[in-house]
C-alpha cells in the first residue's frame, strides 16, 4: 500500500520528524501564537486543543501522557501556591519566550527568585 502525506509519496522505512514548533505556531490555528497566553488552553480561549500535540501522535504517542499532565498540573499548582516568582532584579528584562531551536525547543536561561508566600 502506497503511503502519502498531503499528497507526497513517503517511501517505506522513511523516518518522519513532525515539526511541532510549526504546528504550535500556525497562524491559521492559534490566535496570536507568539504571545504567552495560557488562557488559550481553557474552553473558549482562542486555541484549538485538537492542534495541541506536546506528547507526539500516531503510533509513537507517549503512553504516559495522562499521568504526565496530571503530575505537571499538580507540580505547577503546588509551586504557584507556595511561591511567588519574581525577576532577579528590576533592571533585568523579563525572559525572552522565543526559546532556542534544537531537537526540542529549549528555554533561554534566565534568573528568577522564588519568594515563599506567607501562609
Steps between C-alpha positions, in 0.01 A plus 500: 500500500639838398532752784440870437495805725335812354539345155874424537618140457681368808733204427500204738732534806514879469549675832260790539561763766196721549554875529333552839621860517331575168182323606484695826568836331264468202319833451204318343444298819623714790397853591825700540722188534818691591352657816495335842128443554434191715127582501489385135490142631183561699163444336427793267853637544583545132697182439434158355572219742481255207811671359691481831736201470772532768513121551537402134243308302416189307680175579766687702257676734640525852337232716550708813311806372213481750731449800742769377221756460365425847844517663592817311175665614552401864869598501426841345202559731710426810780728382260787427318444829818510708722747308483829319742507204670835449771632265848487652525880479278788390757606240516157337240447223246220522605176328477475124234239428614420144733221613793335325430256217670160511351150494252641751431866569697604809442800722775762508671519840379765744510562872193528723436514872256255656369701795301291753138615540376572848278220632 
